[in-house]
């Protein structure tokens, strides 16, 4: 009777260890490592934008940088513009609508 109790205990231990091992294999391999950084949006040339967005940004001033961002499910272009010795950040849609205009942070 003692032998069958020890056999049952050993079998139960193996089952628990096996279940724990299987659950451990399901985990992603990068646990304990920092999350990968998201890639910054690539800079665009003004000529790559829709015509209406190009015209609006060129009216605002000299465009030095443009990136495409997604805002509320749509494409928005965020540009850094220089005018009268000051830098501005302007967000414009593809149809040329200005969403925001702010002084650029220095």
Phi and psi in radians as a Rosetta constraint file:
Dihedral C 1 N 2 CA 2 C 2 CIRCULARHARMONIC -1.101 0.35
Dihedral N 2 CA 2 C 2 N 3 CIRCULARHARMONIC -0.675 0.35
Dihedral C 2 N 3 CA 3 C 3 CIRCULARHARMONIC -1.155 0.35
Dihedral N 3 CA 3 C 3 N 4 CIRCULARHARMONIC -0.699 0.35
Dihedral C 3 N 4 CA 4 C 4 CIRCULARHARMONIC -1.210 0.35
Dihedral N 4 CA 4 C 4 N 5 CIRCULARHARMONIC -0.578 0.35
Dihedral C 4 N 5 CA 5 C 5 CIRCULARHARMONIC -1.120 0.35
Dihedral N 5 CA 5 C 5 N 6 CIRCULARHARMONIC -0.778 0.35
Dihedral C 5 N 6 CA 6 C 6 CIRCULARHARMONIC -1.149 0.35
Dihedral N 6 CA 6 C 6 N 7 CIRCULARHARMONIC -0.659 0.35
Dihedral C 6 N 7 CA 7 C 7 CIRCULARHARMONIC -1.139 0.35
Dihedral N 7 CA 7 C 7 N 8 CIRCULARHARMONIC -0.744 0.35
Dihedral C 7 N 8 CA 8 C 8 CIRCULARHARMONIC -1.147 0.35
Dihedral N 8 CA 8 C 8 N 9 CIRCULARHARMONIC -0.693 0.35
Dihedral C 8 N 9 CA 9 C 9 CIRCULARHARMONIC -1.142 0.35
Dihedral N 9 CA 9 C 9 N 10 CIRCULARHARMONIC -0.736 0.35
Dihedral C 9 N 10 CA 10 C 10 CIRCULARHARMONIC -1.120 0.35
Dihedral N 10 CA 10 C 10 N 11 CIRCULARHARMONIC -0.750 0.35
Dihedral C 10 N 11 CA 11 C 11 CIRCULARHARMONIC -1.091 0.35
Dihedral N 11 CA 11 C 11 N 12 CIRCULARHARMONIC -0.752 0.35
Dihedral C 11 N 12 CA 12 C 12 CIRCULARHARMONIC -1.110 0.35
Dihedral N 12 CA 12 C 12 N 13 CIRCULARHARMONIC -0.702 0.35
Dihedral C 12 N 13 CA 13 C 13 CIRCULARHARMONIC -1.093 0.35
Dihedral N 13 CA 13 C 13 N 14 CIRCULARHARMONIC -0.746 0.35
Dihedral C 13 N 14 CA 14 C 14 CIRCULARHARMONIC -1.123 0.35
Dihedral N 14 CA 14 C 14 N 15 CIRCULARHARMONIC -0.675 0.35
Dihedral C 14 N 15 CA 15 C 15 CIRCULARHARMONIC -1.119 0.35
Dihedral N 15 CA 15 C 15 N 16 CIRCULARHARMONIC -0.773 0.35
Dihedral C 15 N 16 CA 16 C 16 CIRCULARHARMONIC -1.144 0.35
Dihedral N 16 CA 16 C 16 N 17 CIRCULARHARMONIC -0.778 0.35
Dihedral C 16 N 17 CA 17 C 17 CIRCULARHARMONIC -1.110 0.35
Dihedral N 17 CA 17 C 17 N 18 CIRCULARHARMONIC -0.704 0.35
Dihedral C 17 N 18 CA 18 C 18 CIRCULARHARMONIC -1.121 0.35
Dihedral N 18 CA 18 C 18 N 19 CIRCULARHARMONIC -0.742 0.35
Dihedral C 18 N 19 CA 19 C 19 CIRCULARHARMONIC -1.125 0.35
Dihedral N 19 CA 19 C 19 N 20 CIRCULARHARMONIC -0.705 0.35
Dihedral C 19 N 20 CA 20 C 20 CIRCULARHARMONIC -1.146 0.35
Dihedral N 20 CA 20 C 20 N 21 CIRCULARHARMONIC -0.683 0.35
Dihedral C 20 N 21 CA 21 C 21 CIRCULARHARMONIC -1.131 0.35
Dihedral N 21 CA 21 C 21 N 22 CIRCULARHARMONIC -0.753 0.35
Dihedral C 21 N 22 CA 22 C 22 CIRCULARHARMONIC -1.109 0.35
Dihedral N 22 CA 22 C 22 N 23 CIRCULARHARMONIC -0.733 0.35
Dihedral C 22 N 23 CA 23 C 23 CIRCULARHARMONIC -1.140 0.35
Dihedral N 23 CA 23 C 23 N 24 CIRCULARHARMONIC -0.603 0.35
Dihedral C 23 N 24 CA 24 C 24 CIRCULARHARMONIC -1.197 0.35
Dihedral N 24 CA 24 C 24 N 25 CIRCULARHARMONIC -0.599 0.35
Dihedral C 24 N 25 CA 25 C 25 CIRCULARHARMONIC -1.224 0.35
Dihedral N 25 CA 25 C 25 N 26 CIRCULARHARMONIC -0.359 0.35
Dihedral C 25 N 26 CA 26 C 26 CIRCULARHARMONIC -1.341 0.35
Dihedral N 26 CA 26 C 26 N 27 CIRCULARHARMONIC -0.368 0.35
Dihedral C 26 N 27 CA 27 C 27 CIRCULARHARMONIC -1.150 0.35
Dihedral N 27 CA 27 C 27 N 28 CIRCULARHARMONIC 2.571 0.35
Dihedral C 27 N 28 CA 28 C 28 CIRCULARHARMONIC -1.131 0.35
Dihedral N 28 CA 28 C 28 N 29 CIRCULARHARMONIC 2.684 0.35
Dihedral C 28 N 29 CA 29 C 29 CIRCULARHARMONIC -1.275 0.35
Dihedral N 29 CA 29 C 29 N 30 CIRCULARHARMONIC -0.297 0.35
Dihedral C 29 N 30 CA 30 C 30 CIRCULARHARMONIC -1.712 0.35
Dihedral N 30 CA 30 C 30 N 31 CIRCULARHARMONIC 0.475 0.35
Dihedral C 30 N 31 CA 31 C 31 CIRCULARHARMONIC -1.153 0.35
Dihedral N 31 CA 31 C 31 N 32 CIRCULARHARMONIC 2.359 0.35
Dihedral C 31 N 32 CA 32 C 32 CIRCULARHARMONIC 1.506 0.35
Dihedral N 32 CA 32 C 32 N 33 CIRCULARHARMONIC -0.069 0.35
Dihedral C 32 N 33 CA 33 C 33 CIRCULARHARMONIC -1.810 0.35
Dihedral N 33 CA 33 C 33 N 34 CIRCULARHARMONIC 2.654 0.35
Dihedral C 33 N 34 CA 34 C 34 CIRCULARHARMONIC -1.130 0.35
Dihedral N 34 CA 34 C 34 N 35 CIRCULARHARMONIC 2.596 0.35
Dihedral C 34 N 35 CA 35 C 35 CIRCULARHARMONIC -1.148 0.35
Dihedral N 35 CA 35 C 35 N 36 CIRCULARHARMONIC 2.524 0.35
Dihedral C 35 N 36 CA 36 C 36 CIRCULARHARMONIC -1.133 0.35
Dihedral N 36 CA 36 C 36 N 37 CIRCULARHARMONIC 2.460 0.35
Dihedral C 36 N 37 CA 37 C 37 CIRCULARHARMONIC -1.348 0.35
Dihedral N 37 CA 37 C 37 N 38 CIRCULARHARMONIC 2.478 0.35
Dihedral C 37 N 38 CA 38 C 38 CIRCULARHARMONIC -1.294 0.35
Dihedral N 38 CA 38 C 38 N 39 CIRCULARHARMONIC 2.587 0.35
Dihedral C 38 N 39 CA 39 C 39 CIRCULARHARMONIC -1.305 0.35
Dihedral N 39 CA 39 C 39 N 40 CIRCULARHARMONIC 2.377 0.35
Dihedral C 39 N 40 CA 40 C 40 CIRCULARHARMONIC -1.199 0.35
Dihedral N 40 CA 40 C 40 N 41 CIRCULARHARMONIC 2.660 0.35
Dihedral C 40 N 41 CA 41 C 41 CIRCULARHARMONIC -1.138 0.35
Dihedral N 41 CA 41 C 41 N 42 CIRCULARHARMONIC 2.369 0.35
Dihedral C 41 N 42 CA 42 C 42 CIRCULARHARMONIC -1.222 0.35
Dihedral N 42 CA 42 C 42 N 43 CIRCULARHARMONIC 2.580 0.35
Dihedral C 42 N 43 CA 43 C 43 CIRCULARHARMONIC -1.214 0.35
Dihedral N 43 CA 43 C 43 N 44 CIRCULARHARMONIC 2.497 0.35
Dihedral C 43 N 44 CA 44 C 44 CIRCULARHARMONIC -1.941 0.35
Dihedral N 44 CA 44 C 44 N 45 CIRCULARHARMONIC 2.724 0.35
Dihedral C 44 N 45 CA 45 C 45 CIRCULARHARMONIC -1.530 0.35
Dihedral N 45 CA 45 C 45 N 46 CIRCULARHARMONIC 2.553 0.35
Dihedral C 45 N 46 CA 46 C 46 CIRCULARHARMONIC -0.994 0.35
Dihedral N 46 CA 46 C 46 N 47 CIRCULARHARMONIC -0.582 0.35
Dihedral C 46 N 47 CA 47 C 47 CIRCULARHARMONIC -1.194 0.35
Dihedral N 47 CA 47 C 47 N 48 CIRCULARHARMONIC -0.227 0.35
Dihedral C 47 N 48 CA 48 C 48 CIRCULARHARMONIC -1.467 0.35
Dihedral N 48 CA 48 C 48 N 49 CIRCULARHARMONIC -0.153 0.35
Dihedral C 48 N 49 CA 49 C 49 CIRCULARHARMONIC -1.499 0.35
Dihedral N 49 CA 49 C 49 N 50 CIRCULARHARMONIC 2.798 0.35
Dihedral C 49 N 50 CA 50 C 50 CIRCULARHARMONIC -1.024 0.35
Dihedral N 50 CA 50 C 50 N 51 CIRCULARHARMONIC 2.629 0.35
Dihedral C 50 N 51 CA 51 C 51 CIRCULARHARMONIC -0.958 0.35
Dihedral N 51 CA 51 C 51 N 52 CIRCULARHARMONIC -0.726 0.35
Dihedral C 51 N 52 CA 52 C 52 CIRCULARHARMONIC -1.138 0.35
Dihedral N 52 CA 52 C 52 N 53 CIRCULARHARMONIC -0.706 0.35
Dihedral C 52 N 53 CA 53 C 53 CIRCULARHARMONIC -1.168 0.35
Dihedral N 53 CA 53 C 53 N 54 CIRCULARHARMONIC -0.702 0.35
Dihedral C 53 N 54 CA 54 C 54 CIRCULARHARMONIC -1.019 0.35
Dihedral N 54 CA 54 C 54 N 55 CIRCULARHARMONIC -0.860 0.35
Dihedral C 54 N 55 CA 55 C 55 CIRCULARHARMONIC -1.073 0.35
Dihedral N 55 CA 55 C 55 N 56 CIRCULARHARMONIC -0.765 0.35
Dihedral C 55 N 56 CA 56 C 56 CIRCULARHARMONIC -1.085 0.35
Dihedral N 56 CA 56 C 56 N 57 CIRCULARHARMONIC -0.836 0.35
Dihedral C 56 N 57 CA 57 C 57 CIRCULARHARMONIC -1.131 0.35
Dihedral N 57 CA 57 C 57 N 58 CIRCULARHARMONIC -0.674 0.35
Dihedral C 57 N 58 CA 58 C 58 CIRCULARHARMONIC -1.205 0.35
Dihedral N 58 CA 58 C 58 N 59 CIRCULARHARMONIC -0.521 0.35
Dihedral C 58 N 59 CA 59 C 59 CIRCULARHARMONIC -1.212 0.35
Dihedral N 59 CA 59 C 59 N 60 CIRCULARHARMONIC -0.521 0.35
Dihedral C 59 N 60 CA 60 C 60 CIRCULARHARMONIC -1.253 0.35
Dihedral N 60 CA 60 C 60 N 61 CIRCULARHARMONIC -0.523 0.35
Dihedral C 60 N 61 CA 61 C 61 CIRCULARHARMONIC 2.685 0.35
Dihedral N 61 CA 61 C 61 N 62 CIRCULARHARMONIC -2.847 0.35
Dihedral C 61 N 62 CA 62 C 62 CIRCULARHARMONIC -1.428 0.35
Dihedral N 62 CA 62 C 62 N 63 CIRCULARHARMONIC 2.088 0.35
Dihedral C 62 N 63 CA 63 C 63 CIRCULARHARMONIC -1.478 0.35
Dihedral N 63 CA 63 C 63 N 64 CIRCULARHARMONIC 2.154 0.35
Dihedral C 63 N 64 CA 64 C 64 CIRCULARHARMONIC -1.880 0.35
Dihedral N 64 CA 64 C 64 N 65 CIRCULARHARMONIC -0.383 0.35
Dihedral C 64 N 65 CA 65 C 65 CIRCULARHARMONIC -2.733 0.35
Dihedral N 65 CA 65 C 65 N 66 CIRCULARHARMONIC 2.420 0.35
Dihedral C 65 N 66 CA 66 C 66 CIRCULARHARMONIC -2.412 0.35
Dihedral N 66 CA 66 C 66 N 67 CIRCULARHARMONIC 2.330 0.35
Dihedral C 66 N 67 CA 67 C 67 CIRCULARHARMONIC -2.285 0.35
Dihedral N 67 CA 67 C 67 N 68 CIRCULARHARMONIC 2.643 0.35
Dihedral C 67 N 68 CA 68 C 68 CIRCULARHARMONIC -1.689 0.35
Dihedral N 68 CA 68 C 68 N 69 CIRCULARHARMONIC 2.285 0.35
Dihedral C 68 N 69 CA 69 C 69 CIRCULARHARMONIC -2.210 0.35
Dihedral N 69 CA 69 C 69 N 70 CIRCULARHARMONIC 2.828 0.35
Dihedral C 69 N 70 CA 70 C 70 CIRCULARHARMONIC -1.844 0.35
Dihedral N 70 CA 70 C 70 N 71 CIRCULARHARMONIC 2.185 0.35
Dihedral C 70 N 71 CA 71 C 71 CIRCULARHARMONIC -2.288 0.35
Dihedral N 71 CA 71 C 71 N 72 CIRCULARHARMONIC 2.054 0.35
Dihedral C 71 N 72 CA 72 C 72 CIRCULARHARMONIC 0.957 0.35
Dihedral N 72 CA 72 C 72 N 73 CIRCULARHARMONIC 0.658 0.35
Dihedral C 72 N 73 CA 73 C 73 CIRCULARHARMONIC 1.481 0.35
Dihedral N 73 CA 73 C 73 N 74 CIRCULARHARMONIC -0.051 0.35
Dihedral C 73 N 74 CA 74 C 74 CIRCULARHARMONIC -2.053 0.35
Dihedral N 74 CA 74 C 74 N 75 CIRCULARHARMONIC 2.897 0.35
Dihedral C 74 N 75 CA 75 C 75 CIRCULARHARMONIC -1.420 0.35
Dihedral N 75 CA 75 C 75 N 76 CIRCULARHARMONIC 2.320 0.35
Dihedral C 75 N 76 CA 76 C 76 CIRCULARHARMONIC -2.316 0.35
Dihedral N 76 CA 76 C 76 N 77 CIRCULARHARMONIC 2.455 0.35
Dihedral C 76 N 77 CA 77 C 77 CIRCULARHARMONIC -1.904 0.35
Dihedral N 77 CA 77 C 77 N 78 CIRCULARHARMONIC 2.194 0.35
Dihedral C 77 N 78 CA 78 C 78 CIRCULARHARMONIC -1.874 0.35
Dihedral N 78 CA 78 C 78 N 79 CIRCULARHARMONIC 2.125 0.35
Dihedral C 78 N 79 CA 79 C 79 CIRCULARHARMONIC -2.138 0.35
Dihedral N 79 CA 79 C 79 N 80 CIRCULARHARMONIC 2.581 0.35
Dihedral C 79 N 80 CA 80 C 80 CIRCULARHARMONIC -1.762 0.35
Dihedral N 80 CA 80 C 80 N 81 CIRCULARHARMONIC 2.197 0.35
Dihedral C 80 N 81 CA 81 C 81 CIRCULARHARMONIC -2.210 0.35
Dihedral N 81 CA 81 C 81 N 82 CIRCULARHARMONIC 2.448 0.35
Dihedral C 81 N 82 CA 82 C 82 CIRCULARHARMONIC -1.910 0.35
Dihedral N 82 CA 82 C 82 N 83 CIRCULARHARMONIC 2.307 0.35
Dihedral C 82 N 83 CA 83 C 83 CIRCULARHARMONIC -2.694 0.35
Dihedral N 83 CA 83 C 83 N 84 CIRCULARHARMONIC 2.256 0.35
Dihedral C 83 N 84 CA 84 C 84 CIRCULARHARMONIC 0.965 0.35
Dihedral N 84 CA 84 C 84 N 85 CIRCULARHARMONIC 0.682 0.35
Dihedral C 84 N 85 CA 85 C 85 CIRCULARHARMONIC 1.340 0.35
Dihedral N 85 CA 85 C 85 N 86 CIRCULARHARMONIC 0.134 0.35
Dihedral C 85 N 86 CA 86 C 86 CIRCULARHARMONIC -2.103 0.35
Dihedral N 86 CA 86 C 86 N 87 CIRCULARHARMONIC 2.641 0.35
Dihedral C 86 N 87 CA 87 C 87 CIRCULARHARMONIC -1.832 0.35
Dihedral N 87 CA 87 C 87 N 88 CIRCULARHARMONIC 2.443 0.35
Dihedral C 87 N 88 CA 88 C 88 CIRCULARHARMONIC -2.282 0.35
Dihedral N 88 CA 88 C 88 N 89 CIRCULARHARMONIC 2.681 0.35
Dihedral C 88 N 89 CA 89 C 89 CIRCULARHARMONIC -1.928 0.35
Dihedral N 89 CA 89 C 89 N 90 CIRCULARHARMONIC 2.158 0.35
Dihedral C 89 N 90 CA 90 C 90 CIRCULARHARMONIC -2.166 0.35
Dihedral N 90 CA 90 C 90 N 91 CIRCULARHARMONIC 2.329 0.35
Dihedral C 90 N 91 CA 91 C 91 CIRCULARHARMONIC -1.892 0.35
Dihedral N 91 CA 91 C 91 N 92 CIRCULARHARMONIC 2.244 0.35
Dihedral C 91 N 92 CA 92 C 92 CIRCULARHARMONIC -2.368 0.35
Dihedral N 92 CA 92 C 92 N 93 CIRCULARHARMONIC 2.543 0.35
Dihedral C 92 N 93 CA 93 C 93 CIRCULARHARMONIC -1.510 0.35
Dihedral N 93 CA 93 C 93 N 94 CIRCULARHARMONIC 3.013 0.35
Dihedral C 93 N 94 CA 94 C 94 CIRCULARHARMONIC -1.101 0.35
Dihedral N 94 CA 94 C 94 N 95 CIRCULARHARMONIC -0.440 0.35
Dihedral C 94 N 95 CA 95 C 95 CIRCULARHARMONIC -1.575 0.35
Dihedral N 95 CA 95 C 95 N 96 CIRCULARHARMONIC 0.123 0.35
Dihedral C 95 N 96 CA 96 C 96 CIRCULARHARMONIC 1.616 0.35
Dihedral N 96 CA 96 C 96 N 97 CIRCULARHARMONIC 0.047 0.35
Dihedral C 96 N 97 CA 97 C 97 CIRCULARHARMONIC -1.310 0.35
Dihedral N 97 CA 97 C 97 N 98 CIRCULARHARMONIC 2.244 0.35
Dihedral C 97 N 98 CA 98 C 98 CIRCULARHARMONIC -1.448 0.35
Dihedral N 98 CA 98 C 98 N 99 CIRCULARHARMONIC 2.142 0.35
Dihedral C 98 N 99 CA 99 C 99 CIRCULARHARMONIC -1.597 0.35
Dihedral N 99 CA 99 C 99 N 100 CIRCULARHARMONIC -0.638 0.35
Dihedral C 99 N 100 CA 100 C 100 CIRCULARHARMONIC -2.720 0.35
Dihedral N 100 CA 100 C 100 N 101 CIRCULARHARMONIC 2.688 0.35
Dihedral C 100 N 101 CA 101 C 101 CIRCULARHARMONIC -2.495 0.35
Dihedral N 101 CA 101 C 101 N 102 CIRCULARHARMONIC 2.070 0.35
Dihedral C 101 N 102 CA 102 C 102 CIRCULARHARMONIC -2.371 0.35
Dihedral N 102 CA 102 C 102 N 103 CIRCULARHARMONIC 2.647 0.35
Dihedral C 102 N 103 CA 103 C 103 CIRCULARHARMONIC -1.160 0.35
Dihedral N 103 CA 103 C 103 N 104 CIRCULARHARMONIC 2.308 0.35
Dihedral C 103 N 104 CA 104 C 104 CIRCULARHARMONIC -1.193 0.35
Dihedral N 104 CA 104 C 104 N 105 CIRCULARHARMONIC 2.477 0.35
Dihedral C 104 N 105 CA 105 C 105 CIRCULARHARMONIC -1.347 0.35
Dihedral N 105 CA 105 C 105 N 106 CIRCULARHARMONIC 2.364 0.35
